C-alpha cells in the first residue's frame, strides 16, 4: 500500500476526532473516554483502508461507488450501534445481532473474491439480515408496541435500503465491459 492514502486517511481521522475532542471542552454532554477515541479511530481508519484496498481493484466508477456505499453503511451501522444502540439503548443485548449483519457483509465480500456480481449477492444478503434483526428481537424480547419500536423498524429499513443500493451498484458494475471490471489481486 502506498504511503499517501495512509497519510491522508490519518489526517482525515484526526480531523473527525477533533470534533468530539473540542466539544468535550465546551459541553458536559460530550464525554468520550480514551477508549472511545481509540475505537473511533480504528473504525474510521479501518473503513478508509477497506475502501482504498477494495476500490483499487477496479477502474469502474460504479464499483467504487458500491464500495464506498457498503463500507460507509457498515461504518454508520457500527457507529450508531456503539454510540446509542439501535434497539433500546447501547446496553441492550439485541444490539449484538448487528455484528452478525457486518459479519455477513465481510464474509460475503471476501467469499466473492471481490467480484462485483458476488459482492452484489453479499450486499443483498446483508440487507435481508439487517431487516430481520428487529423482527427477531421483537419475537425474542417482546418490546412494548410504542413509538420507539416503529422508529427502530424505520431506521433498520433505511439501513437495509442503503445495503440494497450498494448491491445494485455492484450488480451494475458486473455488466460493464471486461476491461473495466475488477482485476483480482492487481491493485491500481
C-alpha positions as semicolon CSV with decimal commas, in nm:
position;residue;x (nm);y (nm);z (nm)
1;X;0,000;0,000;0,000
2;X;0,122;0,347;-0,083
3;X;0,200;0,591;0,194
4;X;-0,006;0,880;0,055
5;X;-0,350;0,722;0,122
6;X;-0,245;0,632;0,477
7;X;-0,123;0,987;0,545
8;X;-0,443;1,138;0,403
9;X;-0,656;0,891;0,597
10;X;-0,467;0,971;0,919
11;X;-0,526;1,343;0,870
12;X;-0,898;1,289;0,797
13;X;-0,929;1,065;1,105
14;X;-0,759;1,327;1,324
15;X;-0,988;1,600;1,191
16;X;-1,301;1,393;1,253
17;X;-1,190;1,301;1,605
18;X;-1,104;1,664;1,682
19;X;-1,478;1,742;1,675
20;X;-1,568;1,544;1,989
21;X;-1,237;1,647;2,150
22;X;-1,321;2,015;2,109
23;X;-1,686;1,956;2,203
24;X;-1,572;1,797;2,530
25;X;-1,410;2,128;2,625
26;X;-1,741;2,315;2,596
27;X;-2,011;2,062;2,689
28;X;-2,054;1,807;2,963
29;X;-2,287;1,610;2,735
30;X;-1,994;1,502;2,518
31;X;-1,788;1,274;2,740
32;X;-1,556;1,044;2,544
33;X;-1,302;0,823;2,715
34;X;-0,963;0,735;2,569
35;X;-1,111;0,401;2,463
36;X;-1,391;0,583;2,273
37;X;-1,128;0,771;2,074
38;X;-0,927;0,455;2,008
39;X;-1,232;0,263;1,887
40;X;-1,350;0,554;1,672
41;X;-1,003;0,591;1,518
42;X;-0,991;0,219;1,442
43;X;-1,336;0,232;1,280
44;X;-1,253;0,534;1,065
45;X;-0,906;0,411;0,966
46;X;-1,031;0,057;0,904
47;X;-1,315;0,182;0,687
48;X;-1,083;0,408;0,490
49;X;-0,832;0,128;0,436
50;X;-1,110;-0,110;0,329
51;X;-1,237;0,143;0,077
52;X;-0,886;0,208;-0,055
53;X;-0,797;-0,162;-0,080
54;X;-1,121;-0,267;-0,247
55;X;-1,168;0,034;-0,474
56;X;-0,814;-0,005;-0,612
57;X;-0,921;-0,339;-0,755
58;X;-1,125;-0,174;-1,028
59;X;-1,128;0,120;-1,265
60;X;-1,509;0,105;-1,275
61;X;-1,664;0,407;-1,100
62;X;-1,988;0,218;-1,029
63;X;-1,787;-0,050;-0,847
64;X;-1,604;0,217;-0,647
65;X;-1,932;0,385;-0,551
66;X;-2,064;0,047;-0,438
67;X;-1,758;0,001;-0,218
68;X;-1,798;0,345;-0,061
69;X;-2,169;0,280;-0,004
70;X;-2,118;-0,063;0,151
71;X;-1,829;0,037;0,378
72;X;-1,996;0,366;0,469
73;X;-2,318;0,190;0,564
74;X;-2,128;-0,066;0,774
75;X;-1,943;0,219;0,947
76;X;-2,269;0,408;1,012
77;X;-2,437;0,095;1,147
78;X;-2,147;0,016;1,378
79;X;-2,105;0,377;1,494
80;X;-2,470;0,437;1,582
81;X;-2,497;0,096;1,749
82;X;-2,193;0,160;1,968
83;X;-2,292;0,519;2,046
84;X;-2,656;0,488;2,146
85;X;-2,778;0,147;2,034
86;X;-3,045;0,086;1,775
87;X;-3,275;-0,140;1,974
88;X;-3,331;0,025;2,308
89;X;-3,000;0,162;2,436
90;X;-2,640;0,057;2,373
91;X;-2,658;-0,198;2,658
92;X;-2,949;-0,394;2,507
93;X;-2,825;-0,745;2,414
94;X;-3,040;-0,737;2,098
95;X;-2,790;-0,489;1,952
96;X;-2,529;-0,766;1,938
97;X;-2,717;-0,910;1,641
98;X;-2,591;-0,621;1,429
99;X;-2,240;-0,764;1,449
100;X;-2,379;-1,062;1,256
101;X;-2,500;-0,824;0,986
102;X;-2,149;-0,680;0,947
103;X;-2,002;-1,032;0,952
104;X;-2,236;-1,145;0,673
105;X;-2,120;-0,850;0,466
106;X;-1,749;-0,911;0,526
107;X;-1,762;-1,287;0,471
108;X;-1,978;-1,244;0,161
109;X;-1,750;-0,984;0,005
110;X;-1,433;-1,183;0,076
111;X;-1,603;-1,505;-0,037
112;X;-1,696;-1,338;-0,366
113;X;-1,330;-1,278;-0,443
114;X;-1,413;-0,908;-0,472
115;X;-1,600;-0,975;-0,794
116;X;-1,894;-0,736;-0,844
117;X;-2,167;-0,994;-0,907
118;X;-2,074;-1,188;-0,592
119;X;-2,045;-0,866;-0,396
120;X;-2,398;-0,773;-0,506
121;X;-2,527;-1,102;-0,363
122;X;-2,334;-1,036;-0,041
123;X;-2,491;-0,692;-0,003
124;X;-2,842;-0,821;-0,078
125;X;-2,794;-1,089;0,191
126;X;-2,665;-0,820;0,428
127;X;-2,977;-0,611;0,362
128;X;-3,202;-0,906;0,443
129;X;-3,010;-0,971;0,765
130;X;-3,034;-0,603;0,858
131;X;-3,408;-0,605;0,805
132;X;-3,452;-0,924;1,008
133;X;-3,267;-0,804;1,321
134;X;-3,558;-0,606;1,471
135;X;-3,804;-0,878;1,368
136;X;-3,601;-1,140;1,555
137;X;-3,554;-0,904;1,851
138;X;-3,928;-0,841;1,863
139;X;-4,009;-1,211;1,892
140;X;-3,733;-1,285;2,146
141;X;-3,752;-0,980;2,376
142;X;-4,116;-0,872;2,323
143;X;-4,064;-0,494;2,345
144;X;-4,367;-0,271;2,401
145;X;-4,559;-0,164;2,091
146;X;-4,479;0,207;2,101
147;X;-4,323;0,489;1,901
148;X;-3,971;0,357;1,972
149;X;-4,047;0,025;1,806
150;X;-4,175;0,197;1,492
151;X;-3,863;0,419;1,480
152;X;-3,643;0,109;1,514
153;X;-3,814;-0,059;1,220
154;X;-3,792;0,258;1,010
155;X;-3,420;0,303;1,084
156;X;-3,346;-0,063;1,009
157;X;-3,539;-0,046;0,684
158;X;-3,346;0,264;0,577
159;X;-3,012;0,099;0,654
160;X;-3,124;-0,211;0,463
161;X;-3,210;0,014;0,167
162;X;-2,854;0,154;0,176
163;X;-2,717;-0,201;0,157
164;X;-2,952;-0,277;-0,133
165;X;-2,830;0,039;-0,308
166;X;-2,472;-0,082;-0,283
167;X;-2,580;-0,423;-0,409
168;X;-2,743;-0,260;-0,712
169;X;-2,424;-0,064;-0,783
170;X;-2,221;-0,387;-0,772
171;X;-2,476;-0,557;-0,998
172;X;-2,440;-0,273;-1,250
173;X;-2,062;-0,290;-1,225
174;X;-2,078;-0,660;-1,312
175;X;-2,235;-0,593;-1,653
176;X;-1,979;-0,339;-1,775
177;X;-1,713;-0,413;-2,033
178;X;-1,442;-0,663;-1,936
179;X;-1,161;-0,407;-1,935
180;X;-1,347;-0,203;-1,669
181;X;-1,424;-0,496;-1,440
182;X;-1,230;-0,593;-1,132
183;X;-0,882;-0,729;-1,167
184;X;-0,818;-0,978;-0,888
185;X;-0,501;-0,925;-0,684
186;X;-0,377;-0,639;-0,903
187;X;-0,420;-0,313;-0,713
188;X;-0,415;0,005;-0,919
